[in-house]
Amino acid sequence: MKKYTRTAKYDEDWICQNWMGPNPLYLLEELCEHLDLKPGMKVLDMGCGKGLTSIFLAKEFGVTVFANDLWIPATENLQRFEQSQVADKVFPINAEAHALPYANGFFDAVISIDSYHYYGADEMYFPCTFSRLVKSGGQLGIVVPGLVREYENGYPEAMKKYWIAEPSAQYPEEIGELFSFHSKDWWRHLWEKTEIAKITACYNIEKPKEIWMPWAVWSDENMDFNVKDTDFLADDVNDDLALIVMAGVKK
Ligand SMILES: C[S@@+](CC[C@H](N)C(=O)[O-])C[C@H]1O[C@@H](n2cnc3c(N)ncnc32)[C@H](O)[C@@H]1O
């Protein structure tokens, strides 16, 4: 696997205690190759989860981070920021993606790791919310799970159950949650057609399962998800799953 030298400095157990998906520090380090972050810049970390990426941004680049998440309480994240000695640079915020408390143009950069697909696949989200948060000339970057190619001819047989989920006794209202998995070109078009930003990077990370699998093994052992992530990866026999990096600069 590619060497992520910045991430290598962080304790693996600490990462596993706090990750909520494929190693978010690998994903962020990959994205940062396409950003130009400088000390003192204000960065929004949208969907930061337990704040690993926010801590990384403050430590690695000396930026001020607004660590925004929905599911994880701000008070819990504050404790992590204090333990990591970045509480003077990283501010925990609990806010939903459509009800953010920030002024337009406040940020030098807005990033999102393994979260943007939960809300950003909506056509209006980029032009009306995400891009507005950053100043002109500011940077935008996301890493999302997605597809190498759109399922234009229907779902591969083994993957259908993950998209069209069957309700079960345990999850009676279960519906497929993967409709926001798309190809890099789909994501690029979503942003590019608004003419708000110039896209500076848009690609699939090579060998995504090398990053995805350790999380899948860990979550199978430690989480009570209704789908085993290792089964999900194994059923992707055509290697359609992707981890997509996209970065741009607001015009
Ligand atoms: C898969 S987790 C990833 C968390 C973290 N970035 C990581 O990689 O460990 C997705 C995150 O997106 C956040 N999220 C999902 N929907 C959201 C919404 N509507 N508004 C704000 N955050 C949201 C959740 O709170 C969750 O922490």
The ligand as a Gaussian input file, in Angstrom:
#p B3LYP/6-31G(d) Opt

LIG

0 1
 C      -18.993000       7.384000       8.260000
 S      -18.920000       8.666000       9.446000
 C      -17.289000       9.302000       9.144000
 C      -16.780000      10.130000      10.284000
 C      -15.343000      10.588000      10.147000
 N      -15.178000      11.527000       9.073000
 C      -14.451000       9.383000       9.967000
 O      -14.049000       9.119000       8.831000
 O      -14.201000       8.699000      10.963000
 C      -19.955000       9.898000       8.709000
 C      -20.114000      11.157000       9.544000
 O      -20.932000      12.065000       8.809000
 C      -21.740000      12.758000       9.717000
 N      -22.994000      13.149000       9.066000
 C      -23.869000      12.347000       8.402000
 N      -24.935000      13.035000       8.020000
 C      -24.734000      14.302000       8.433000
 C      -25.511000      15.486000       8.344000
 N      -26.691000      15.476000       7.749000
 N      -24.997000      16.616000       8.892000
 C      -23.796000      16.624000       9.497000
 N      -23.002000      15.529000       9.623000
 C      -23.494000      14.385000       9.102000
 C      -22.049000      11.802000      10.848000
 O      -22.307000      12.503000      12.034000
 C      -20.795000      10.907000      10.879000
 O      -19.937000      11.228000      11.930000

